[in-house]
């Protein structure tokens, strides 16, 4: 409260003071707890073995950590002190690159059709076609339609809107269903 009252910028880092820290003692879920109950930035101070640095950074980030602290060594072969668990520059670079990729992959949290999806949607999508030959003046019923790829026509979920409509011209089995295949009509008590 004191630091917040002074307008100080700070973060609280979750840490287990064991060197190197046993996996079962890391308790990364506490990051979620701190994030939920404290109105400050939460981080993670990692004391796991360097071989677990990248995935622990990813897990901590996904749980809400926005500050990550790792010990760095240029001499990982020294069998004592922080060198036993500290990351090397190449591990640190891999961690940073992986987190940057993760941030891009997280997206916005809202779904919309992306420009990159257009080709796949067209290729994988479906459209209505006629399942039978129909002469002019035929009344459409549920068995009149089938679906076909690609999705460049009237989608199958709109089939019911055509039931009881009357064809304005002859159509052939396999033809794509078009709005212009039907006579104009008025709904009871309403406009066309």
N, C-alpha and C positions, 0 to 999 in steps of 0.2 A: 504494500500500500504506500509506503514511504517513497519508493522509487517512482511509482506511477504518479503520485501526488506532485513530484518534482518535474514530471514530464520527461523522465529519463527513458532512453531507448535501451531495452535489454531483452534477453531471452533466458529462459530456464532450461537447462539441459538435463535430460534423464541420463543417469550413469550408474553403473555398478562398480564399486571400487575394489575390483579383483583384477589382477594383472598376470597373465591374460585372463579374461573373464570366461568362465565356463558357459557354454551355450544355454544350459538350463537355468542359469542365474541372470540372464540378460533381461528378461521380462519386458520386451518391447511394447507390450500392450499398455504399460503405464503411460506411454506417450499419448495414447488416446485419452486416458484419464486426465492427465495434466491439460491437454488441449481443450477438453470439455469444461473443466472447472476453473481454469485460470485465464484471465483476459490478457495474456501476454504471448509472445512468440515462444514456441516450444522447440527444443532441439534434442540431439542425441550425441553423447560423448561416448565413443565406441572404444572398448578395451578388448574386443574379441580378437582372435588370431587374424592376421592379415588375409588369410585365405577366405575369410568370411566377410571381408570389408564391403564388397560390391553389393551382395544380396542384403546385408544388414542396412546399408544406406538406402536401398530401394524400399525395404520394409519400413524403415523409420519414416521415410518421406510419405509413403502411402498411409501411415498411421497419423500423420499430421506434423512431423518434425520439419522445421524450415531452416534450422541451423544444424550442421553436421560437423563434429569435431573428431578428427582422427590424428593419432600420433604419426609422425613422418620420420623415416630413417633412410639414410643413404648407405648404411652398412647393416643390412639385414642378417648377415652371418654371425654377428656378435651374439653369443648365447646368454646374454644377461640383460636385465633392466627392460626398458621399453622396446628395445630392439626385437624382443621375442614376439611382440604382437603388432608393432608399428608397420604402417604401409610404406611401400616404396613409391617413388615418383611414377613409375609405370602403372601401378595399381591405382594410384590417386587419379591419374589421367583417365584410366578406364572407368573409374567410378564417376567422374565428372561427365564424361561422354555418355555413359549409360543413363545417368539422371537427366541429362538434357534430352535424350531420346524419349525417356519416360514422360517428361513434361509435355513433349509434342504429342505423344500417344494418348495422354489423358483427355485431350479435347475439351469441349465446352460443357458437356453434360446435357446438351439438347440435340435432338435428332432432326436432321433435315437431309434431303437428297443432295449429295455433293456432286459437283461437276465430274469428279473422277468416277462416280458410280453410273453415269448416264449410259455408257456402252454396256455395262453388265446388266443394268435394269432392262434395257431394250432386248438384249440377247436372252436373258433368263425370264423375262416377263411373258405374259400370255395375252391374247386378244380373242374376242368372239368370232367364230366362223359358223356358217350354216352346216348342220349335221345331215341335212336332207335337201333335195331339190324342191323348190316351192314355186308354184305358178303365181302370176299376178293375182292379187285379191285373197291370198292365203292369210289366215289368222295365226299369229305366232303363239306357240304353246311351249312348255318347258323342254320338250324333246327336240326342238328345232335347232338348238345351238350346241356346239362343241367348242373346245378351246384349242388354240394353236400358238406356237411361238413364231416370231418374236413378239414382244409387247408393244407393237406399233399401231394398235387400233383400239377399239372399245374394250375396256377391261371386263373380265368375266363377272366381277361383282356388280355390274350394271345390267346383267341379263334380265332381271325381273322387270325393269322399267319398260321392256319391249313386249312382255307377255300381253296378249289380246290386241296388239297392234296389227294392222293389215298391211301386207306388202303392196307397194305401188308399182312393182314390176317383178318379173320372174327372177329368182335367184338360184344359184347352183350350189350343190354341196361343196364345201371347202372355200366358198367365197367369204371374204371378210364382211362382217356385219357393218353397215354404214347407216347413219341417221337418215340419209336420203332414200333408204330402201322402203320407207313406210309412208303411208298416206297421213296427211294432217288429221288431227282429231281433236275433239273437245272433251274434256273430262266433264262428268256430270256436275252441273252447277258451277262450272268454272271456265276459264279461258284456255285456249290451246297451250 
